[in-house]
Amino acid sequence: MNNAELIAEAPRLFAIVQENAEGGWVAAWGLEFGSGSAEVTGPEGGSGLRISTTSAERALWYFAIDKSARARLVWVEGEVVPEGQSVT
């Protein structure tokens, strides 16, 4: 599998960020899969928050219910190690 194939198949990482007059914070991290599903967990991981839904946009909807803070979706782009290199 080459890098282009791997990137095309990889889930996309996203954050749900909430903001109010005092500042902003990461409310959740998620992965969106090409199969029409997304998995979301709280910023610390663990069992406190877990959402399975159809997309990152749908996950955002759950956080937009809280009217005390504005919620937004942020796609996180990562760096790929060039082909032929490995991390040990």
PDB file of N, CA, C and O in Angstrom:
ATOM      1  N   MET A   1       0.862  -1.177   0.000  1.00  0.00           N
ATOM      2  CA  MET A   1       0.000   0.000   0.000  1.00  0.00           C
ATOM      3  C   MET A   1       0.903   1.233   0.000  1.00  0.00           C
ATOM      4  O   MET A   1       1.795   1.361   0.838  1.00  0.00           O
ATOM      5  N   ASN A   2       0.660   2.131  -0.945  1.00  0.00           N
ATOM      6  CA  ASN A   2       1.461   3.356  -0.983  1.00  0.00           C
ATOM      7  C   ASN A   2       0.782   4.463  -0.171  1.00  0.00           C
ATOM      8  O   ASN A   2      -0.349   4.307   0.291  1.00  0.00           O
ATOM      9  N   ASN A   3       1.494   5.581  -0.007  1.00  0.00           N
ATOM     10  CA  ASN A   3       0.969   6.677   0.820  1.00  0.00           C
ATOM     11  C   ASN A   3      -0.355   7.221   0.306  1.00  0.00           C
ATOM     12  O   ASN A   3      -1.243   7.525   1.103  1.00  0.00           O
ATOM     13  N   ALA A   4      -0.506   7.349  -1.006  1.00  0.00           N
ATOM     14  CA  ALA A   4      -1.744   7.899  -1.566  1.00  0.00           C
ATOM     15  C   ALA A   4      -2.933   6.999  -1.242  1.00  0.00           C
ATOM     16  O   ALA A   4      -4.006   7.487  -0.887  1.00  0.00           O
ATOM     17  N   GLU A   5      -2.744   5.687  -1.363  1.00  0.00           N
ATOM     18  CA  GLU A   5      -3.818   4.742  -1.033  1.00  0.00           C
ATOM     19  C   GLU A   5      -4.149   4.785   0.458  1.00  0.00           C
ATOM     20  O   GLU A   5      -5.314   4.743   0.853  1.00  0.00           O
ATOM     21  N   LEU A   6      -3.108   4.869   1.267  1.00  0.00           N
ATOM     22  CA  LEU A   6      -3.305   4.924   2.714  1.00  0.00           C
ATOM     23  C   LEU A   6      -4.066   6.177   3.123  1.00  0.00           C
ATOM     24  O   LEU A   6      -4.993   6.108   3.930  1.00  0.00           O
ATOM     25  N   ILE A   7      -3.681   7.309   2.573  1.00  0.00           N
ATOM     26  CA  ILE A   7      -4.345   8.573   2.894  1.00  0.00           C
ATOM     27  C   ILE A   7      -5.804   8.543   2.447  1.00  0.00           C
ATOM     28  O   ILE A   7      -6.680   9.030   3.162  1.00  0.00           O
ATOM     29  N   ALA A   8      -6.071   7.976   1.269  1.00  0.00           N
ATOM     30  CA  ALA A   8      -7.443   7.908   0.762  1.00  0.00           C
ATOM     31  C   ALA A   8      -8.333   7.038   1.651  1.00  0.00           C
ATOM     32  O   ALA A   8      -9.534   7.283   1.764  1.00  0.00           O
ATOM     33  N   GLU A   9      -7.746   6.032   2.275  1.00  0.00           N
ATOM     34  CA  GLU A   9      -8.511   5.090   3.089  1.00  0.00           C
ATOM     35  C   GLU A   9      -8.604   5.488   4.568  1.00  0.00           C
ATOM     36  O   GLU A   9      -9.477   5.001   5.287  1.00  0.00           O
ATOM     37  N   ALA A  10      -7.721   6.357   5.014  1.00  0.00           N
ATOM     38  CA  ALA A  10      -7.635   6.698   6.442  1.00  0.00           C
ATOM     39  C   ALA A  10      -8.841   7.502   6.916  1.00  0.00           C
ATOM     40  O   ALA A  10      -9.389   8.306   6.162  1.00  0.00           O
ATOM     41  N   PRO A  11      -9.254   7.287   8.165  1.00  0.00           N
ATOM     42  CA  PRO A  11     -10.304   8.141   8.732  1.00  0.00           C
ATOM     43  C   PRO A  11      -9.767   9.552   8.929  1.00  0.00           C
ATOM     44  O   PRO A  11      -8.558   9.750   9.050  1.00  0.00           O
ATOM     45  N   ARG A  12     -10.659  10.524   8.962  1.00  0.00           N
ATOM     46  CA  ARG A  12     -10.262  11.927   9.155  1.00  0.00           C
ATOM     47  C   ARG A  12     -10.461  12.310  10.611  1.00  0.00           C
ATOM     48  O   ARG A  12     -11.502  12.037  11.208  1.00  0.00           O
ATOM     49  N   LEU A  13      -9.440  12.950  11.171  1.00  0.00           N
ATOM     50  CA  LEU A  13      -9.472  13.393  12.561  1.00  0.00           C
ATOM     51  C   LEU A  13     -10.119  14.770  12.644  1.00  0.00           C
ATOM     52  O   LEU A  13      -9.825  15.655  11.840  1.00  0.00           O
ATOM     53  N   PHE A  14     -11.002  14.940  13.624  1.00  0.00           N
ATOM     54  CA  PHE A  14     -11.624  16.246  13.833  1.00  0.00           C
ATOM     55  C   PHE A  14     -11.762  16.532  15.319  1.00  0.00           C
ATOM     56  O   PHE A  14     -11.707  15.634  16.160  1.00  0.00           O
ATOM     57  N   ALA A  15     -11.940  17.806  15.612  1.00  0.00           N
ATOM     58  CA  ALA A  15     -12.209  18.249  16.980  1.00  0.00           C
ATOM     59  C   ALA A  15     -13.516  19.017  16.979  1.00  0.00           C
ATOM     60  O   ALA A  15     -13.844  19.703  16.011  1.00  0.00           O
ATOM     61  N   ILE A  16     -14.255  18.899  18.060  1.00  0.00           N
ATOM     62  CA  ILE A  16     -15.399  19.769  18.309  1.00  0.00           C
ATOM     63  C   ILE A  16     -14.910  20.791  19.331  1.00  0.00           C
ATOM     64  O   ILE A  16     -14.548  20.438  20.453  1.00  0.00           O
ATOM     65  N   VAL A  17     -14.902  22.050  18.934  1.00  0.00           N
ATOM     66  CA  VAL A  17     -14.429  23.131  19.794  1.00  0.00           C
ATOM     67  C   VAL A  17     -15.638  23.926  20.267  1.00  0.00           C
ATOM     68  O   VAL A  17     -16.508  24.277  19.471  1.00  0.00           O
ATOM     69  N   GLN A  18     -15.689  24.205  21.552  1.00  0.00           N
ATOM     70  CA  GLN A  18     -16.742  25.058  22.103  1.00  0.00           C
ATOM     71  C   GLN A  18     -16.109  26.352  22.590  1.00  0.00           C
ATOM     72  O   GLN A  18     -14.998  26.356  23.120  1.00  0.00           O
ATOM     73  N   GLU A  19     -16.838  27.456  22.400  1.00  0.00           N
ATOM     74  CA  GLU A  19     -16.338  28.777  22.773  1.00  0.00           C
ATOM     75  C   GLU A  19     -17.445  29.578  23.434  1.00  0.00           C
ATOM     76  O   GLU A  19     -18.615  29.485  23.062  1.00  0.00           O
ATOM     77  N   ASN A  20     -17.047  30.367  24.425  1.00  0.00           N
ATOM     78  CA  ASN A  20     -17.961  31.339  25.025  1.00  0.00           C
ATOM     79  C   ASN A  20     -17.178  32.635  25.234  1.00  0.00           C
ATOM     80  O   ASN A  20     -16.059  32.756  24.734  1.00  0.00           O
ATOM     81  N   ALA A  21     -17.725  33.587  25.944  1.00  0.00           N
ATOM     82  CA  ALA A  21     -17.075  34.883  26.132  1.00  0.00           C
ATOM     83  C   ALA A  21     -15.743  34.767  26.868  1.00  0.00           C
ATOM     84  O   ALA A  21     -14.888  35.643  26.739  1.00  0.00           O
ATOM     85  N   GLU A  22     -15.561  33.707  27.631  1.00  0.00           N
ATOM     86  CA  GLU A  22     -14.344  33.540  28.428  1.00  0.00           C
ATOM     87  C   GLU A  22     -13.237  32.785  27.709  1.00  0.00           C
ATOM     88  O   GLU A  22     -12.100  32.787  28.181  1.00  0.00           O
ATOM     89  N   GLY A  23     -13.525  32.143  26.589  1.00  0.00           N
ATOM     90  CA  GLY A  23     -12.496  31.407  25.864  1.00  0.00           C
ATOM     91  C   GLY A  23     -13.047  30.186  25.162  1.00  0.00           C
ATOM     92  O   GLY A  23     -14.259  29.999  25.053  1.00  0.00           O
ATOM     93  N   GLY A  24     -12.129  29.356  24.686  1.00  0.00           N
ATOM     94  CA  GLY A  24     -12.521  28.162  23.954  1.00  0.00           C
ATOM     95  C   GLY A  24     -11.806  26.932  24.479  1.00  0.00           C
ATOM     96  O   GLY A  24     -10.799  27.038  25.178  1.00  0.00           O
ATOM     97  N   TRP A  25     -12.334  25.758  24.138  1.00  0.00           N
ATOM     98  CA  TRP A  25     -11.759  24.503  24.594  1.00  0.00           C
ATOM     99  C   TRP A  25     -12.182  23.391  23.650  1.00  0.00           C
ATOM    100  O   TRP A  25     -13.196  23.492  22.960  1.00  0.00           O
ATOM    101  N   VAL A  26     -11.384  22.325  23.632  1.00  0.00           N
ATOM    102  CA  VAL A  26     -11.744  21.133  22.867  1.00  0.00           C
ATOM    103  C   VAL A  26     -12.753  20.350  23.698  1.00  0.00           C
ATOM    104  O   VAL A  26     -12.437  19.880  24.791  1.00  0.00           O
ATOM    105  N   ALA A  27     -13.953  20.215  23.178  1.00  0.00           N
ATOM    106  CA  ALA A  27     -15.012  19.480  23.872  1.00  0.00           C
ATOM    107  C   ALA A  27     -14.957  17.989  23.544  1.00  0.00           C
ATOM    108  O   ALA A  27     -15.374  17.158  24.351  1.00  0.00           O
ATOM    109  N   ALA A  28     -14.436  17.648  22.346  1.00  0.00           N
ATOM    110  CA  ALA A  28     -14.376  16.246  21.940  1.00  0.00           C
ATOM    111  C   ALA A  28     -13.427  16.078  20.758  1.00  0.00           C
ATOM    112  O   ALA A  28     -13.161  17.020  20.012  1.00  0.00           O
ATOM    113  N   TRP A  29     -12.923  14.857  20.609  1.00  0.00           N
ATOM    114  CA  TRP A  29     -12.141  14.444  19.444  1.00  0.00           C
ATOM    115  C   TRP A  29     -12.934  13.368  18.715  1.00  0.00           C
ATOM    116  O   TRP A  29     -13.683  12.610  19.331  1.00  0.00           O
ATOM    117  N   GLY A  30     -12.759  13.309  17.392  1.00  0.00           N
ATOM    118  CA  GLY A  30     -13.475  12.287  16.648  1.00  0.00           C
ATOM    119  C   GLY A  30     -12.739  11.816  15.420  1.00  0.00           C
ATOM    120  O   GLY A  30     -11.801  12.462  14.951  1.00  0.00           O
ATOM    121  N   LEU A  31     -13.172  10.687  14.905  1.00  0.00           N
ATOM    122  CA  LEU A  31     -12.704  10.130  13.642  1.00  0.00           C
ATOM    123  C   LEU A  31     -13.912   9.900  12.752  1.00  0.00           C
ATOM    124  O   LEU A  31     -14.890   9.274  13.160  1.00  0.00           O
ATOM    125  N   GLU A  32     -13.833  10.417  11.523  1.00  0.00           N
ATOM    126  CA  GLU A  32     -14.888  10.167  10.544  1.00  0.00           C
ATOM    127  C   GLU A  32     -14.364   9.159   9.531  1.00  0.00           C
ATOM    128  O   GLU A  32     -13.311   9.358   8.925  1.00  0.00           O
ATOM    129  N   PHE A  33     -15.110   8.081   9.357  1.00  0.00           N
ATOM    130  CA  PHE A  33     -14.733   7.013   8.441  1.00  0.00           C
ATOM    131  C   PHE A  33     -15.474   7.178   7.124  1.00  0.00           C
ATOM    132  O   PHE A  33     -16.580   7.719   7.096  1.00  0.00           O
ATOM    133  N   GLY A  34     -14.879   6.722   6.042  1.00  0.00           N
ATOM    134  CA  GLY A  34     -15.487   6.835   4.728  1.00  0.00           C
ATOM    135  C   GLY A  34     -16.754   6.018   4.569  1.00  0.00           C
ATOM    136  O   GLY A  34     -17.483   6.195   3.594  1.00  0.00           O
ATOM    137  N   SER A  35     -17.025   5.140   5.497  1.00  0.00           N
ATOM    138  CA  SER A  35     -18.189   4.255   5.412  1.00  0.00           C
ATOM    139  C   SER A  35     -19.477   4.909   5.899  1.00  0.00           C
ATOM    140  O   SER A  35     -20.507   4.243   6.009  1.00  0.00           O
ATOM    141  N   GLY A  36     -19.428   6.204   6.190  1.00  0.00           N
ATOM    142  CA  GLY A  36     -20.620   6.887   6.672  1.00  0.00           C
ATOM    143  C   GLY A  36     -20.817   6.758   8.167  1.00  0.00           C
ATOM    144  O   GLY A  36     -21.946   6.693   8.651  1.00  0.00           O
ATOM    145  N   SER A  37     -19.711   6.722   8.897  1.00  0.00           N
ATOM    146  CA  SER A  37     -19.807   6.665  10.352  1.00  0.00           C
ATOM    147  C   SER A  37     -18.721   7.529  10.977  1.00  0.00           C
ATOM    148  O   SER A  37     -17.683   7.791  10.368  1.00  0.00           O
ATOM    149  N   ALA A  38     -18.979   7.960  12.193  1.00  0.00           N
ATOM    150  CA  ALA A  38     -18.010   8.750  12.951  1.00  0.00           C
ATOM    151  C   ALA A  38     -18.069   8.314  14.404  1.00  0.00           C
ATOM    152  O   ALA A  38     -19.135   7.990  14.929  1.00  0.00           O
ATOM    153  N   GLU A  39     -16.912   8.311  15.043  1.00  0.00           N
ATOM    154  CA  GLU A  39     -16.797   7.967  16.459  1.00  0.00           C
ATOM    155  C   GLU A  39     -16.222   9.168  17.188  1.00  0.00           C
ATOM    156  O   GLU A  39     -15.251   9.772  16.734  1.00  0.00           O
ATOM    157  N   VAL A  40     -16.825   9.515  18.323  1.00  0.00           N
ATOM    158  CA  VAL A  40     -16.439  10.709  19.075  1.00  0.00           C
ATOM    159  C   VAL A  40     -16.187  10.318  20.524  1.00  0.00           C
ATOM    160  O   VAL A  40     -16.909   9.499  21.093  1.00  0.00           O
ATOM    161  N   THR A  41     -15.154  10.914  21.112  1.00  0.00           N
ATOM    162  CA  THR A  41     -14.858  10.695  22.521  1.00  0.00           C
ATOM    163  C   THR A  41     -14.507  12.023  23.176  1.00  0.00           C
ATOM    164  O   THR A  41     -14.165  12.988  22.492  1.00  0.00           O
ATOM    165  N   GLY A  42     -14.592  12.069  24.483  1.00  0.00           N
ATOM    166  CA  GLY A  42     -14.234  13.280  25.213  1.00  0.00           C
ATOM    167  C   GLY A  42     -12.763  13.612  25.035  1.00  0.00           C
ATOM    168  O   GLY A  42     -11.991  12.757  24.602  1.00  0.00           O
ATOM    169  N   PRO A  43     -12.359  14.831  25.357  1.00  0.00           N
ATOM    170  CA  PRO A  43     -10.986  15.265  25.113  1.00  0.00           C
ATOM    171  C   PRO A  43      -9.949  14.484  25.911  1.00  0.00           C
ATOM    172  O   PRO A  43      -8.782  14.445  25.520  1.00  0.00           O
ATOM    173  N   GLU A  44     -10.336  13.875  26.994  1.00  0.00           N
ATOM    174  CA  GLU A  44      -9.411  13.102  27.824  1.00  0.00           C
ATOM    175  C   GLU A  44      -9.458  11.612  27.487  1.00  0.00           C
ATOM    176  O   GLU A  44      -8.711  10.826  28.068  1.00  0.00           O
ATOM    177  N   GLY A  45     -10.328  11.216  26.555  1.00  0.00           N
ATOM    178  CA  GLY A  45     -10.511   9.796  26.276  1.00  0.00           C
ATOM    179  C   GLY A  45     -11.334   9.165  27.382  1.00  0.00           C
ATOM    180  O   GLY A  45     -12.146   9.841  28.014  1.00  0.00           O
ATOM    181  N   GLY A  46     -11.140   7.905  27.620  1.00  0.00           N
ATOM    182  CA  GLY A  46     -11.858   7.249  28.710  1.00  0.00           C
ATOM    183  C   GLY A  46     -13.316   6.998  28.370  1.00  0.00           C
ATOM    184  O   GLY A  46     -13.716   7.074  27.208  1.00  0.00           O
ATOM    185  N   SER A  47     -14.100   6.702  29.385  1.00  0.00           N
ATOM    186  CA  SER A  47     -15.484   6.298  29.159  1.00  0.00           C
ATOM    187  C   SER A  47     -16.500   7.405  29.439  1.00  0.00           C
ATOM    188  O   SER A  47     -17.702   7.140  29.421  1.00  0.00           O
ATOM    189  N   GLY A  48     -16.057   8.626  29.696  1.00  0.00           N
ATOM    190  CA  GLY A  48     -16.979   9.706  30.049  1.00  0.00           C
ATOM    191  C   GLY A  48     -17.915  10.124  28.932  1.00  0.00           C
ATOM    192  O   GLY A  48     -19.095  10.370  29.182  1.00  0.00           O
ATOM    193  N   LEU A  49     -17.421  10.209  27.708  1.00  0.00           N
ATOM    194  CA  LEU A  49     -18.234  10.632  26.567  1.00  0.00           C
ATOM    195  C   LEU A  49     -17.919   9.726  25.396  1.00  0.00           C
ATOM    196  O   LEU A  49     -16.752   9.522  25.059  1.00  0.00           O
ATOM    197  N   ARG A  50     -18.944   9.184  24.778  1.00  0.00           N
ATOM    198  CA  ARG A  50     -18.771   8.340  23.603  1.00  0.00           C
ATOM    199  C   ARG A  50     -20.003   8.495  22.731  1.00  0.00           C
ATOM    200  O   ARG A  50     -21.123   8.256  23.182  1.00  0.00           O
ATOM    201  N   ILE A  51     -19.797   8.901  21.468  1.00  0.00           N
ATOM    202  CA  ILE A  51     -20.901   9.067  20.524  1.00  0.00           C
ATOM    203  C   ILE A  51     -20.550   8.321  19.244  1.00  0.00           C
ATOM    204  O   ILE A  51     -19.446   8.481  18.723  1.00  0.00           O
ATOM    205  N   SER A  52     -21.451   7.525  18.737  1.00  0.00           N
ATOM    206  CA  SER A  52     -21.350   6.908  17.416  1.00  0.00           C
ATOM    207  C   SER A  52     -22.432   7.550  16.567  1.00  0.00           C
ATOM    208  O   SER A  52     -23.605   7.540  16.939  1.00  0.00           O
ATOM    209  N   THR A  53     -22.042   8.111  15.421  1.00  0.00           N
ATOM    210  CA  THR A  53     -23.007   8.815  14.582  1.00  0.00           C
ATOM    211  C   THR A  53     -22.618   8.667  13.111  1.00  0.00           C
ATOM    212  O   THR A  53     -21.677   7.941  12.789  1.00  0.00           O
ATOM    213  N   THR A  54     -23.322   9.337  12.237  1.00  0.00           N
ATOM    214  CA  THR A  54     -23.114   9.162  10.799  1.00  0.00           C
ATOM    215  C   THR A  54     -22.046  10.068  10.201  1.00  0.00           C
ATOM    216  O   THR A  54     -21.531   9.776   9.122  1.00  0.00           O
ATOM    217  N   SER A  55     -21.701  11.168  10.881  1.00  0.00           N
ATOM    218  CA  SER A  55     -20.724  12.104  10.316  1.00  0.00           C
ATOM    219  C   SER A  55     -20.215  13.053  11.391  1.00  0.00           C
ATOM    220  O   SER A  55     -20.789  13.150  12.476  1.00  0.00           O
ATOM    221  N   ALA A  56     -19.133  13.747  11.076  1.00  0.00           N
ATOM    222  CA  ALA A  56     -18.606  14.772  11.983  1.00  0.00           C
ATOM    223  C   ALA A  56     -19.619  15.900  12.152  1.00  0.00           C
ATOM    224  O   ALA A  56     -19.782  16.435  13.249  1.00  0.00           O
ATOM    225  N   GLU A  57     -20.292  16.256  11.077  1.00  0.00           N
ATOM    226  CA  GLU A  57     -21.294  17.322  11.144  1.00  0.00           C
ATOM    227  C   GLU A  57     -22.449  16.939  12.067  1.00  0.00           C
ATOM    228  O   GLU A  57     -22.980  17.782  12.790  1.00  0.00           O
ATOM    229  N   ARG A  58     -22.829  15.680  12.038  1.00  0.00           N
ATOM    230  CA  ARG A  58     -23.897  15.218  12.928  1.00  0.00           C
ATOM    231  C   ARG A  58     -23.418  15.229  14.380  1.00  0.00           C
ATOM    232  O   ARG A  58     -24.194  15.548  15.280  1.00  0.00           O
ATOM    233  N   ALA A  59     -22.162  14.888  14.616  1.00  0.00           N
ATOM    234  CA  ALA A  59     -21.603  14.953  15.973  1.00  0.00           C
ATOM    235  C   ALA A  59     -21.637  16.388  16.487  1.00  0.00           C
ATOM    236  O   ALA A  59     -21.918  16.623  17.663  1.00  0.00           O
ATOM    237  N   LEU A  60     -21.354  17.340  15.616  1.00  0.00           N
ATOM    238  CA  LEU A  60     -21.390  18.755  15.995  1.00  0.00           C
ATOM    239  C   LEU A  60     -22.773  19.135  16.518  1.00  0.00           C
ATOM    240  O   LEU A  60     -22.885  19.923  17.457  1.00  0.00           O
ATOM    241  N   TRP A  61     -23.809  18.591  15.926  1.00  0.00           N
ATOM    242  CA  TRP A  61     -25.181  18.888  16.330  1.00  0.00           C
ATOM    243  C   TRP A  61     -25.396  18.621  17.820  1.00  0.00           C
ATOM    244  O   TRP A  61     -26.076  19.395  18.494  1.00  0.00           O
ATOM    245  N   TYR A  62     -24.821  17.529  18.340  1.00  0.00           N
ATOM    246  CA  TYR A  62     -24.984  17.197  19.759  1.00  0.00           C
ATOM    247  C   TYR A  62     -24.418  18.287  20.666  1.00  0.00           C
ATOM    248  O   TYR A  62     -24.955  18.536  21.745  1.00  0.00           O
ATOM    249  N   PHE A  63     -23.347  18.931  20.236  1.00  0.00           N
ATOM    250  CA  PHE A  63     -22.711  19.973  21.044  1.00  0.00           C
ATOM    251  C   PHE A  63     -23.369  21.333  20.838  1.00  0.00           C
ATOM    252  O   PHE A  63     -23.258  22.210  21.695  1.00  0.00           O
ATOM    253  N   ALA A  64     -24.044  21.515  19.720  1.00  0.00           N
ATOM    254  CA  ALA A  64     -24.734  22.782  19.446  1.00  0.00           C
ATOM    255  C   ALA A  64     -25.998  22.932  20.291  1.00  0.00           C
ATOM    256  O   ALA A  64     -26.550  24.028  20.385  1.00  0.00           O
ATOM    257  N   ILE A  65     -26.455  21.856  20.899  1.00  0.00           N
ATOM    258  CA  ILE A  65     -27.634  21.914  21.770  1.00  0.00           C
ATOM    259  C   ILE A  65     -27.380  22.827  22.965  1.00  0.00           C
ATOM    260  O   ILE A  65     -28.288  23.517  23.428  1.00  0.00           O
ATOM    261  N   ASP A  66     -26.138  22.831  23.466  1.00  0.00           N
ATOM    262  CA  ASP A  66     -25.752  23.671  24.610  1.00  0.00           C
ATOM    263  C   ASP A  66     -25.659  25.121  24.145  1.00  0.00           C
ATOM    264  O   ASP A  66     -24.716  25.486  23.443  1.00  0.00           O
ATOM    265  N   LYS A  67     -26.620  25.940  24.526  1.00  0.00           N
ATOM    266  CA  LYS A  67     -26.668  27.337  24.070  1.00  0.00           C
ATOM    267  C   LYS A  67     -25.752  28.261  24.874  1.00  0.00           C
ATOM    268  O   LYS A  67     -25.653  29.446  24.556  1.00  0.00           O
ATOM    269  N   SER A  68     -25.074  27.743  25.917  1.00  0.00           N
ATOM    270  CA  SER A  68     -24.163  28.581  26.696  1.00  0.00           C
ATOM    271  C   SER A  68     -22.802  28.725  26.015  1.00  0.00           C
ATOM    272  O   SER A  68     -21.985  29.545  26.433  1.00  0.00           O
ATOM    273  N   ALA A  69     -22.553  27.927  24.964  1.00  0.00           N
ATOM    274  CA  ALA A  69     -21.290  27.997  24.228  1.00  0.00           C
ATOM    275  C   ALA A  69     -21.557  27.702  22.756  1.00  0.00           C
ATOM    276  O   ALA A  69     -22.431  26.906  22.416  1.00  0.00           O
ATOM    277  N   ARG A  70     -20.792  28.353  21.898  1.00  0.00           N
ATOM    278  CA  ARG A  70     -20.890  28.107  20.457  1.00  0.00           C
ATOM    279  C   ARG A  70     -20.009  26.909  20.120  1.00  0.00           C
ATOM    280  O   ARG A  70     -18.877  26.827  20.596  1.00  0.00           O
ATOM    281  N   ALA A  71     -20.499  25.991  19.319  1.00  0.00           N
ATOM    282  CA  ALA A  71     -19.736  24.810  18.925  1.00  0.00           C
ATOM    283  C   ALA A  71     -19.349  24.919  17.457  1.00  0.00           C
ATOM    284  O   ALA A  71     -20.125  25.392  16.628  1.00  0.00           O
ATOM    285  N   ARG A  72     -18.120  24.468  17.149  1.00  0.00           N
ATOM    286  CA  ARG A  72     -17.696  24.442  15.749  1.00  0.00           C
ATOM    287  C   ARG A  72     -16.848  23.207  15.491  1.00  0.00           C
ATOM    288  O   ARG A  72     -16.233  22.652  16.402  1.00  0.00           O
ATOM    289  N   LEU A  73     -16.830  22.797  14.252  1.00  0.00           N
ATOM    290  CA  LEU A  73     -16.102  21.619  13.804  1.00  0.00           C
ATOM    291  C   LEU A  73     -14.766  22.061  13.232  1.00  0.00           C
ATOM    292  O   LEU A  73     -14.718  22.967  12.401  1.00  0.00           O
ATOM    293  N   VAL A  74     -13.677  21.431  13.667  1.00  0.00           N
ATOM    294  CA  VAL A  74     -12.338  21.746  13.163  1.00  0.00           C
ATOM    295  C   VAL A  74     -11.715  20.451  12.643  1.00  0.00           C
ATOM    296  O   VAL A  74     -11.546  19.490  13.394  1.00  0.00           O
ATOM    297  N   TRP A  75     -11.375  20.433  11.357  1.00  0.00           N
ATOM    298  CA  TRP A  75     -10.686  19.277  10.782  1.00  0.00           C
ATOM    299  C   TRP A  75      -9.204  19.403  11.093  1.00  0.00           C
ATOM    300  O   TRP A  75      -8.617  20.469  10.906  1.00  0.00           O
ATOM    301  N   VAL A  76      -8.592  18.318  11.569  1.00  0.00           N
ATOM    302  CA  VAL A  76      -7.180  18.313  11.949  1.00  0.00           C
ATOM    303  C   VAL A  76      -6.408  17.600  10.851  1.00  0.00           C
ATOM    304  O   VAL A  76      -6.662  16.434  10.550  1.00  0.00           O
ATOM    305  N   GLU A  77      -5.475  18.308  10.265  1.00  0.00           N
ATOM    306  CA  GLU A  77      -4.648  17.727   9.201  1.00  0.00           C
ATOM    307  C   GLU A  77      -3.304  17.331   9.793  1.00  0.00           C
ATOM    308  O   GLU A  77      -2.656  18.142  10.456  1.00  0.00           O
ATOM    309  N   GLY A  78      -2.878  16.096   9.561  1.00  0.00           N
ATOM    310  CA  GLY A  78      -1.615  15.608  10.119  1.00  0.00           C
ATOM    311  C   GLY A  78      -0.527  15.531   9.068  1.00  0.00           C
ATOM    312  O   GLY A  78      -0.783  15.639   7.869  1.00  0.00           O
ATOM    313  N   GLU A  79       0.677  15.346   9.537  1.00  0.00           N
ATOM    314  CA  GLU A  79       1.827  15.206   8.656  1.00  0.00           C
ATOM    315  C   GLU A  79       2.090  13.727   8.441  1.00  0.00           C
ATOM    316  O   GLU A  79       2.056  12.939   9.386  1.00  0.00           O
ATOM    317  N   VAL A  80       2.354  13.349   7.191  1.00  0.00           N
ATOM    318  CA  VAL A  80       2.625  11.962   6.849  1.00  0.00           C
ATOM    319  C   VAL A  80       4.130  11.768   6.755  1.00  0.00           C
ATOM    320  O   VAL A  80       4.822  12.588   6.151  1.00  0.00           O
ATOM    321  N   VAL A  81       4.647  10.689   7.346  1.00  0.00           N
ATOM    322  CA  VAL A  81       6.063  10.357   7.221  1.00  0.00           C
ATOM    323  C   VAL A  81       6.304   9.935   5.778  1.00  0.00           C
ATOM    324  O   VAL A  81       5.582   9.080   5.264  1.00  0.00           O
ATOM    325  N   PRO A  82       7.321  10.525   5.098  1.00  0.00           N
ATOM    326  CA  PRO A  82       7.575  10.181   3.697  1.00  0.00           C
ATOM    327  C   PRO A  82       7.787   8.676   3.512  1.00  0.00           C
ATOM    328  O   PRO A  82       8.293   7.989   4.399  1.00  0.00           O
ATOM    329  N   GLU A  83       7.387   8.184   2.333  1.00  0.00           N
ATOM    330  CA  GLU A  83       7.540   6.773   2.015  1.00  0.00           C
ATOM    331  C   GLU A  83       9.010   6.384   2.126  1.00  0.00           C
ATOM    332  O   GLU A  83       9.888   7.150   1.728  1.00  0.00           O
ATOM    333  N   GLY A  84       9.276   5.222   2.655  1.00  0.00           N
ATOM    334  CA  GLY A  84      10.654   4.776   2.814  1.00  0.00           C
ATOM    335  C   GLY A  84      11.226   5.088   4.187  1.00  0.00           C
ATOM    336  O   GLY A  84      12.278   4.560   4.548  1.00  0.00           O
ATOM    337  N   GLN A  85      10.558   5.929   4.957  1.00  0.00           N
ATOM    338  CA  GLN A  85      11.001   6.232   6.317  1.00  0.00           C
ATOM    339  C   GLN A  85      10.092   5.514   7.294  1.00  0.00           C
ATOM    340  O   GLN A  85       8.925   5.251   7.006  1.00  0.00           O
ATOM    341  N   SER A  86      10.640   5.206   8.441  1.00  0.00           N
ATOM    342  CA  SER A  86       9.818   4.599   9.481  1.00  0.00           C
ATOM    343  C   SER A  86      10.111   5.273  10.806  1.00  0.00           C
ATOM    344  O   SER A  86      11.166   5.880  10.996  1.00  0.00           O
ATOM    345  N   VAL A  87       9.180   5.159  11.698  1.00  0.00           N
ATOM    346  CA  VAL A  87       9.338   5.723  13.029  1.00  0.00           C
ATOM    347  C   VAL A  87       9.548   4.566  13.990  1.00  0.00           C
ATOM    348  O   VAL A  87       8.767   3.614  14.004  1.00  0.00           O
ATOM    349  N   THR A  88      10.598   4.645  14.788  1.00  0.00           N
ATOM    350  CA  THR A  88      10.862   3.561  15.748  1.00  0.00           C
ATOM    351  C   THR A  88      10.809   4.068  17.155  1.00  0.00           C
ATOM    352  O   THR A  88      11.006   3.300  18.096  1.00  0.00           O
TER     353      THR A  88
END
